[in-house]
Amino acid sequence: MTENSDLEGLTLLGSKAGPSKRLETFPNHHPERRYVVRLESDEFTCICPATEQPDFATITVEYIPNKKIVESKSFKLYLWSYRNEGVFQEHLTNTILDDLVEVLQPHWCWVRGAFNVRGGIAITVEAEHGTRGDSTLLEGEPPEAASRTETRSSSSANASAASTNN
């Protein structure tokens, strides 16, 4: 169960707070278990650094915690801090990953920024730290992980068959 000591150092939870780059954590009581935490926000906004037009995205984070878990309100305020910041989508996704890895030191972490169409192009950026491990021990994979694996396997099998037939 949650202990009072788990709340030590959490300054944003339960208080009125604005946008902040501060990610707060609390202890993982099950560091020996490899389980996935998923955070998702479809309300993310930032601005294009060149045109200053707004960019809207769904940000998805999955990670296997080690000793720490990110507190969700601090993550919400962290995402909110980008609202008026000019940043390229590729840099943003990698920065979110870097910041989470720095505070969590997770076994594995994956971040996806799925940006809405602007100028006729939708951009999705995925960044990963570490290896997820044996996915058979976990409930799910990042949404495209299974299809990427199948595609690679199919492509490899097709390439092997083609070279055998030649």
Contact map, one row per residue, 1 for C-alpha under 8 A:
1110000000000000000000000000000000000000000000000000000000000000000000000000000000000000000000000000000000000000000000000000000000000000000000000000000000000000000000
1111010000000000000000000000000000000000000000000000000000000000000000000000000000000000000000000000000000000000000000000000000000000000000000000000000000000000000000
1111111000000000000000000000000000000000000000000000000000000000000000000000000000000000000000000000000000000000000000000000000000000000000000000000000000000000000000
0111111100000000000000000000000000000000000000000000000000000000000000000000000000000000000000000000000000000000000000000000000000000000000000000000000000000000000000
0011111100000000000000000000000000000000000000000000000000000000000000000000000000000000000000000000000000000000000000000000000000000000000000000000000000000000000000
0111111100000000000000000110000000000000000000000000000000000000000000000000000000000000000000000000000000000000000000000000000000000000000000000000000000000000000000
0011111111000000000000000100000000000000000000000000000000000000000000000000000000000000000000000000000000000000000000000000000000000000000000000000000000000000000000
0001111111000000000000000000000000000000000000000000000000000000000000000000000000000000000000000000000000000000000000000000000000000000000000000000000000000000000000
0000001111100000000000010000000000000000000000000000000000000000000000000000000000000000000000000000000000000000000000000000000000000000000000000000000000000000000000
0000001111111000000000011100000000000000000000000000000000000000000000000000000000000000000000000000000000000000000000000000000000000000000000000000000000000000000000
0000000011111110000000000000000000000000000000000000000000000000000000000000000000000000000000000000000000000000000000000000000000000000000000000000000000000000000000
0000000001111111100000010000000000000000000000000000000000000000000000001100000000000000000000000000000000000000000000000000000000000000000000000000000000000000000000
0000000001111110000000000000000000000000000000000000000000000000000000001100000000000000000000000000000000000000000000000000000000000000000000000000000000000000000000
0000000000111111000000000000000000000000000000000000000000000000000000000000000000000000000000000000000000000000000000000000000000000000000000000000000000000000000000
0000000000111111100000000000000000000000000000000000000000000000000000000000000000000000000000000000000000000000000000000000000000000000000000000000000000000000000000
0000000000010111110000000000000000000000000000000000000000000000000000000000000000000000000000000000000000000000000000000000000000000000000000000000000000000000000000
0000000000010011111000000000000000000000000000000000000000000000000000000000100000000000000000000000000000000000000000000000000000000000000000000000000000000000000000
0000000000000001111100000000000000000000000000000000000000000000000000000000100000000000000000000000000000000000000000000000000000000000000000000000000000000000000000
0000000000000000111110000000000000000000000000000000000000000000000000000000111110000000000000000000000000000000000000000000000000000000000000000000000000000000000000
0000000000000000011111000000000000000000000000000000000000000000000000000100110110000000000000000000000000000000000000000000000000000000000000000000000000000000000000
0000000000000000001111100000000000000000000000000000000000000000000000000000111010000000000000000000000000000000000000000000000000000000000000000000000000000000000000
0000000000000000000111110000000000000000000000000000000000000000000000000100010000000000000000000000000000000000000000000000000000000000000000000000000000000000000000
0000000000000000000011111000000000000000000000000000000000000000000001100110010000000000000000000001001000000000000000000000000000000000000000000000000000000000000000
0000000011010000000001111100000000000000000000000000000000000000000001100110000000000000000000000000001000000000000000000000000000000000000000000000000000000000000000
0000000001000000000000111110000000000000000000000000000000000000000111100000000000000000000000000000001100000000000000000000000000000000000000000000000000000000000000
0000011001000000000000011111000000000000000000000000000000000000000111100000000000000000000000000000000000000000000000000000000000000000000000000000000000000000000000
0000010000000000000000001111100000000000000000000000000000000000001110000000000000000000000000000000000000000000000000000000000000000000000000000000000000000000000000
0000000000000000000000000111111000000000000000000000000000000000111110000000000000000000000000000000000000000000000000000000000000000000000000000000000000000000000000
0000000000000000000000000011111000000000000000000000000000000000001000000000000000000000000000000000000000000000000000000000000000000000000000000000000000000000000000
0000000000000000000000000001111110000000000000000000000000000000000000000000000000000000000000000000000000000000000000000000000000000000000000000000000000000000000000
0000000000000000000000000001111111000000000000000000000000000000111000000000000000000000000000000000000000000000000000000000000000000000000000000000000000000000000000
0000000000000000000000000000011111000000000000000000000000000000010000000000000000000000000000000000000000000000000000000000000000000000000000000000000000000000000000
0000000000000000000000000000011111100000000000000000000000000000000000000000000000000000000000000000000000000000000000000000000000000000000000000000000000000000000000
0000000000000000000000000000001111110000000000000000000000000001100000000000000000000000000000000000000000000000000000000000000000000000010000000000000000000000000000
0000000000000000000000000000000011111000000000000000000000000001100000000000000000000000000000000000000000000000000000000000000000000000010000000000000000000000000000
0000000000000000000000000000000001111100000000000000000000000111100000000000000000000000000000000000000000000000000000000000000000000000010000000000000000000000000000
0000000000000000000000000000000000111110000000000000000000001111100000000000000000000000000000000000000000000000000000000000000000000000000000000000000000000000000000
0000000000000000000000000000000000011111000000000000000000011110000000000000000000000000000000000000000000000000000000000000000000000000000000000000000000000000000000
0000000000000000000000000000000000001111100000000000000000011100000000010000000000000000000000000000000000000000000000000000000000000000000000000000000000000000000000
0000000000000000000000000000000000000111110000000000000001111000000000000000000000000000000000000000000000000000000000000000000000000000000000000000000000000000000000
0000000000000000000000000000000000000011111100000000000001110000000000000000000000000000000000000000000000000000000000000000000000000000000000000000000000000000000000
0000000000000000000000000000000000000001111100000000000011100000000000000000000000000000000000000000000000000000000000000000000000000000000000000000000000000000000000
0000000000000000000000000000000000000000111110000000000111000000000000000000000000000000000000000000000000000000000000000000000000000000000000000000000000000000000000
0000000000000000000000000000000000000000111111000000000111100000000000000000001100100000000000000000000000000000000000000000000000000000000000000000000000000000000000
0000000000000000000000000000000000000000001111100000011110000000000000000000000101110000000000000000000000000000000000000000000000000000000000000000000000000000000000
0000000000000000000000000000000000000000000111110000011100000000000000000000000001111110000000000000000000000000000000000000000000000000000000000000000000000000000000
0000000000000000000000000000000000000000000011111001111000000000000000000000000000111110000000000000000000000000000000000000000000000000000000000000000000000000000000
0000000000000000000000000000000000000000000001111111111000000000000000000000000000000111000000000000000000000000000000000000000000000000000000000000000000000000000000
0000000000000000000000000000000000000000000000111111000000000000000000000000000000001111000000000000000000000000000000000000000000000000000000000000000000000000000000
0000000000000000000000000000000000000000000000011111000000000000000000000000000000000100000000000000000000000000000000000000000000000000000000000000000000000000000000
0000000000000000000000000000000000000000000000011111100000000000000000000000000000000000000000000000000000000000000000000000000000000000000000000000000000000000000000
0000000000000000000000000000000000000000000000111111110000000000000000000000000000000100000000000000000000000000000000000000000000000000000000000000000000000000000000
0000000000000000000000000000000000000000000000110011111000000000000000000000000000000000000000000000000000000000000000000000000000000000000000000000000000000000000000
0000000000000000000000000000000000000000000011110001111100000000000000000000000000000000000000000000000000000000000000000000000000000000000000000000000000000000000000
0000000000000000000000000000000000000000000011110000111110000000000000000000000000000000000000000000000000000000001101000000000000000000000000000000000000000000000000
0000000000000000000000000000000000000000001111000000011111000000000000000000000000000000000000000000000000000000001100000000000000000000000000000000000000000000000000
0000000000000000000000000000000000000000011110000000001111100000000000000000000000000000000000000000000000000000111100000000000000000000000000000000000000000000000000
0000000000000000000000000000000000000001111100000000000111110000000000000000000000000000000000000000000000000001111000000000000000000000000000000000000000000000000000
0000000000000000000000000000000000000001110100000000000011111000000000000000000000000000000000000000000000000011110000000000000000000000000000000000000000000000000000
0000000000000000000000000000000000000111100000000000000001111100000000000000000000000000000000000000000000000011100000000000000000000000000000000000000000000000000000
0000000000000000000000000000000000001111000000000000000000111110000000000000000000000000000000000000000000001111000000000000000000000000000000000000000000000000000000
0000000000000000000000000000000000011110000000000000000000011111000000000000000000000000000000000000000000001110000000000000000000000000000001000000000000000000000000
0000000000000000000000000000000000011100000000000000000000001111100000000000000000000000000000000000000001111100000000000000000000000000000000000000000000000000000000
0000000000000000000000000000000001111000000000000000000000000111110000000000000000000000000000000000000001111000000000000000000000010000000000000000000000000000000000
0000000000000000000000000001001001111000000000000000000000000011111110000000000000000000000000000000000111110000000000000000000000000000000000000000000000000000000000
0000000000000000000000000001001100000000000000000000000000000001111110000000000000000000000000000000000111100000000000000000000000000000000000000000000000000000000000
0000000000000000000000000011101000000000000000000000000000000000111110000000000000000000000000000000000111000000000000000000000000000000000000000000000000000000000000
0000000000000000000000001111000000000000000000000000000000000000111111000000000000000000000000000000000111000000000000000000000000000000000000000000000000000000000000
0000000000000000000000001111000000000000000000000000000000000000111111100000000000000000000000000000000100000000000000000000000000000000000000000000000000000000000000
0000000000000000000000111100000000000000000000000000000000000000000111110110000000000000000000000000000100000000000000000000000000000000000000000000000000000000000000
0000000000000000000000111100000000000000000000000000000000000000000011111110000000000000000000000000000000000000000000000000000000000000000000000000000000000000000000
0000000000000000000000000000000000000010000000000000000000000000000001111111000000000000000000000000000000000000000000000000000000000000000000000000000000000000000000
0000000000011000000000000000000000000000000000000000000000000000000000111111100000000000000000000000000000000000000000000000000000000000000000000000000000000000000000
0000000000011000000101110000000000000000000000000000000000000000000001111111110000000000000000000000000000000000000000000000000000000000000000000000000000000000000000
0000000000000000000000110000000000000000000000000000000000000000000001111111111000000000000000000000000000000000000000000000000000000000000000000000000000000000000000
0000000000000000000000000000000000000000000000000000000000000000000000011111111100000000000000000000000000000000000000000000000000000000000000000000000000000000000000
0000000000000000111110000000000000000000000000000000000000000000000000001111111110000000000000000000000000000000000000000000000000000000000000000000000000000000000000
0000000000000000001111100000000000000000000000000000000000000000000000000111111111000000000000000000000000000000000000000000000000000000000000000000000000000000000000
0000000000000000001010000000000000000000000100000000000000000000000000000011111111100000000000000000000000000000000000000000000000000000000000000000000000000000000000
0000000000000000001100000000000000000000000110000000000000000000000000000001111111100000000000000000000000000000000000000000000000000000000000000000000000000000000000
0000000000000000001110000000000000000000000000000000000000000000000000000000111111111000000000000000000000000000000000000000000000000000000000000000000000000000000000
0000000000000000000000000000000000000000000011000000000000000000000000000000011111111100000000000000000000000000000000000000000000000000000000000000000000000000000000
0000000000000000000000000000000000000000000111100000000000000000000000000000001111111000000000000000000000000000000000000000000000000000000000000000000000000000000000
0000000000000000000000000000000000000000000011100000000000000000000000000000000011111100000000000000000000000000000000000000000000000000000000000000000000000000000000
0000000000000000000000000000000000000000000001101000000000000000000000000000000011111110000000000000000000000000000000000000000000000000000000000000000000000000000000
0000000000000000000000000000000000000000000001111101000000000000000000000000000001011111000000000000000000000000000000000000000000000000000000000000000000000000000000
0000000000000000000000000000000000000000000001111000000000000000000000000000000000001111101100000000000000000000000000000000000000000000000000000000000000000000000000
0000000000000000000000000000000000000000000000011000000000000000000000000000000000000111111100000000000000000000000000000000000000000000000000000000000000000000000000
0000000000000000000000000000000000000000000000000000000000000000000000000000000000000011111110000000000000000000101000000010100000000000000000000000000000000000000000
0000000000000000000000000000000000000000000000000000000000000000000000000000000000000001111111000000000000000000000000000000100000000000000000000000000000000000000000
0000000000000000000000000000000000000000000000000000000000000000000000000000000000000011111111100000000000000000000000000000000000000000000000000000000000000000000000
0000000000000000000000000000000000000000000000000000000000000000000000000000000000000011111111110000000000000000000000000000000000000000000000000000000000000000000000
0000000000000000000000000000000000000000000000000000000000000000000000000000000000000000111111111000000000000011100000000000111000000000000000000000000000000000000000
0000000000000000000000000000000000000000000000000000000000000000000000000000000000000000011111111100000000000010000000000000001000000000000000000000000000000000000000
0000000000000000000000000000000000000000000000000000000000000000000000000000000000000000001111111110000000000000000000000000000000000000000000000000000000000000000000
0000000000000000000000000000000000000000000000000000000000000000000000000000000000000000000111111111000000000010000000000000000000000000000000000000000000000000000000
0000000000000000000000000000000000000000000000000000000000000000000000000000000000000000000011111111100000001110000000000000001110000000000000000000000000000000000000
0000000000000000000000000000000000000000000000000000000000000000000000000000000000000000000001111111110000000000000000000000000000000000000000000000000000000000000000
0000000000000000000000000000000000000000000000000000000000000000000000000000000000000000000000111111111000000000000000000000000000000000000000000000000000000000000000
0000000000000000000000100000000000000000000000000000000000000000000000000000000000000000000000011111111110000000000000000000000000000000000000000000000000000000000000
0000000000000000000000000000000000000000000000000000000000000000000000000000000000000000000000001111111111001000000000000000000010000000000000000000000000000000000000
0000000000000000000000000000000000000000000000000000000000000000000000000000000000000000000000000111111110000000000000000000000000000000000000000000000000000000000000
0000000000000000000000111000000000000000000000000000000000000000000000000000000000000000000000000011111110000000000000000000000000000000000000000000000000000000000000
0000000000000000000000001000000000000000000000000000000000000000111111000000000000000000000000000001111111000000000000000000000000000000000000000000000000000000000000
0000000000000000000000000000000000000000000000000000000000000000111100000000000000000000000000000001111111100000000000000000000000000000000000000000000000000000000000
0000000000000000000000000000000000000000000000000000000000000011111100000000000000000000000000000000100111111000000000000000000000000000000000000000000000000000000000
0000000000000000000000000000000000000000000000000000000000000011110000000000000000000000000000000000000011111000000000000000000001110000000000000000000000000000000000
0000000000000000000000000000000000000000000000000000000000000011100000000000000000000000000000000000000001111100000000000000000111110000000000000000000000000000000000
0000000000000000000000000000000000000000000000000000000000001111000000000000000000000000000000001000100001111110000000000000000111010000000000000000000000000000000000
0000000000000000000000000000000000000000000000000000000000001110000000000000000000000000000000001000000000011111000000000000011110000000000001000000000000000000000000
0000000000000000000000000000000000000000000000000000000000111100000000000000000000000000000011011000000000001111100000000000011100000000000000000000000000000000000000
0000000000000000000000000000000000000000000000000000000001111000000000000000000000000000000010000000000000000111110000000001111000000000000000000000000000000000000000
0000000000000000000000000000000000000000000000000000000011110000000000000000000000000000100010000000000000000011111000000001110000000000000000000000000000000000000000
0000000000000000000000000000000000000000000000000000000011100000000000000000000000000000000000000000000000000001111100000111100000000000000000000000000000000000000000
0000000000000000000000000000000000000000000000000000001111000000000000000000000000000000100000000000000000000000111110000111000000000000000000000000000000000000000000
0000000000000000000000000000000000000000000000000000001110000000000000000000000000000000000000000000000000000000011111000110000000000000000000000000000000000000000000
0000000000000000000000000000000000000000000000000000000000000000000000000000000000000000000000000000000000000000001111111110000000000000000000000000000000000000000000
0000000000000000000000000000000000000000000000000000001000000000000000000000000000000000000000000000000000000000000111111100000000000000000000000000000000000000000000
0000000000000000000000000000000000000000000000000000000000000000000000000000000000000000000000000000000000000000000011111000000000000000000000000000000000000000000000
0000000000000000000000000000000000000000000000000000000000000000000000000000000000000000000000000000000000000000000011111100000000000000000000000000000000000000000000
0000000000000000000000000000000000000000000000000000000000000000000000000000000000000000000000000000000000000000000011111110000000000000000000000000000000000000000000
0000000000000000000000000000000000000000000000000000000000000000000000000000000000000000000000000000000000000000011111011111000000000000000000000000000000000000000000
0000000000000000000000000000000000000000000000000000000000000000000000000000000000000000100000000000000000000000011110001111100000000000000000000000000000000000000000
0000000000000000000000000000000000000000000000000000000000000000000000000000000000000000000000000000000000000001111000000111110000000000000000000000000000000000000000
0000000000000000000000000000000000000000000000000000000000000000000000000000000000000000110010000000000000000001110000000011111000000000000000000000000000000000000000
0000000000000000000000000000000000000000000000000000000000000000000000000000000000000000000010000000000000000111100000000001111100000000000000000000000000000000000000
0000000000000000000000000000000000000000000000000000000000000000000000000000000000000000000011001000000000000111000000000000111110000000000000000000000000000000000000
0000000000000000000000000000000000000000000000000000000000000000000000000000000000000000000000001000000000011110000000000000011111000000000000000000000000000000000000
0000000000000000000000000000000000000000000000000000000000000000000000000000000000000000000000001000100000011100000000000000001111100000000000000000000000000000000000
0000000000000000000000000000000000000000000000000000000000000000000000000000000000000000000000000000000000111000000000000000000111110000000000000000000000000000000000
0000000000000000000000000000000000000000000000000000000000000000000000000000000000000000000000000000000000110000000000000000000011111000000000000000000000000000000000
0000000000000000000000000000000000000000000000000000000000000001000000000000000000000000000000000000000000111000000000000000000001111110000000000000000000000000000000
0000000000000000000000000000000000000000000000000000000000000000000000000000000000000000000000000000000000000000000000000000000000111110000000000000000000000000000000
0000000000000000000000000000000000000000000000000000000000000000000000000000000000000000000000000000000000000000000000000000000000011111110000000000000000000000000000
0000000000000000000000000000000000000000000000000000000000000000000000000000000000000000000000000000000000000000000000000000000000011111111110000000000000000000000000
0000000000000000000000000000000000000000000000000000000000000000000000000000000000000000000000000000000000000000000000000000000000000111111000000000000000000000000000
0000000000000000000000000000000000000000000000000000000000000000000000000000000000000000000000000000000000000000000000000000000000000111111000000000000000000000000000
0000000000000000000000000000000001110000000000000000000000000000000000000000000000000000000000000000000000000000000000000000000000000111111110000000000000000000000000
0000000000000000000000000000000000000000000000000000000000000000000000000000000000000000000000000000000000000000000000000000000000000011111110000000000000000000000000
0000000000000000000000000000000000000000000000000000000000000000000000000000000000000000000000000000000000000000000000000000000000000010011111000000000000000000000000
0000000000000000000000000000000000000000000000000000000000000000000000000000000000000000000000000000000000000000000000000000000000000010011111111100000000000000000000
0000000000000000000000000000000000000000000000000000000000000100000000000000000000000000000000000000000000000100000000000000000000000000000111111100000000000000000000
0000000000000000000000000000000000000000000000000000000000000000000000000000000000000000000000000000000000000000000000000000000000000000000011111100000000000000000000
0000000000000000000000000000000000000000000000000000000000000000000000000000000000000000000000000000000000000000000000000000000000000000000011111111000000000000000000
0000000000000000000000000000000000000000000000000000000000000000000000000000000000000000000000000000000000000000000000000000000000000000000011111111100000000000000000
0000000000000000000000000000000000000000000000000000000000000000000000000000000000000000000000000000000000000000000000000000000000000000000011111111110000000000000000
0000000000000000000000000000000000000000000000000000000000000000000000000000000000000000000000000000000000000000000000000000000000000000000000011111111000000000000000
0000000000000000000000000000000000000000000000000000000000000000000000000000000000000000000000000000000000000000000000000000000000000000000000011111111100000000000000
0000000000000000000000000000000000000000000000000000000000000000000000000000000000000000000000000000000000000000000000000000000000000000000000001111111110000000000000
0000000000000000000000000000000000000000000000000000000000000000000000000000000000000000000000000000000000000000000000000000000000000000000000000111111111000000000000
0000000000000000000000000000000000000000000000000000000000000000000000000000000000000000000000000000000000000000000000000000000000000000000000000011111111100000000000
0000000000000000000000000000000000000000000000000000000000000000000000000000000000000000000000000000000000000000000000000000000000000000000000000001111111110000000000
0000000000000000000000000000000000000000000000000000000000000000000000000000000000000000000000000000000000000000000000000000000000000000000000000000111111111000000000
0000000000000000000000000000000000000000000000000000000000000000000000000000000000000000000000000000000000000000000000000000000000000000000000000000011111111100000000
0000000000000000000000000000000000000000000000000000000000000000000000000000000000000000000000000000000000000000000000000000000000000000000000000000001111111110000000
0000000000000000000000000000000000000000000000000000000000000000000000000000000000000000000000000000000000000000000000000000000000000000000000000000000111111111000000
0000000000000000000000000000000000000000000000000000000000000000000000000000000000000000000000000000000000000000000000000000000000000000000000000000000011111111100000
0000000000000000000000000000000000000000000000000000000000000000000000000000000000000000000000000000000000000000000000000000000000000000000000000000000001111111110000
0000000000000000000000000000000000000000000000000000000000000000000000000000000000000000000000000000000000000000000000000000000000000000000000000000000000111111111000
0000000000000000000000000000000000000000000000000000000000000000000000000000000000000000000000000000000000000000000000000000000000000000000000000000000000011111111100
0000000000000000000000000000000000000000000000000000000000000000000000000000000000000000000000000000000000000000000000000000000000000000000000000000000000001111111110
0000000000000000000000000000000000000000000000000000000000000000000000000000000000000000000000000000000000000000000000000000000000000000000000000000000000000111111111
0000000000000000000000000000000000000000000000000000000000000000000000000000000000000000000000000000000000000000000000000000000000000000000000000000000000000011111111
0000000000000000000000000000000000000000000000000000000000000000000000000000000000000000000000000000000000000000000000000000000000000000000000000000000000000001111111
0000000000000000000000000000000000000000000000000000000000000000000000000000000000000000000000000000000000000000000000000000000000000000000000000000000000000000111111
0000000000000000000000000000000000000000000000000000000000000000000000000000000000000000000000000000000000000000000000000000000000000000000000000000000000000000011111
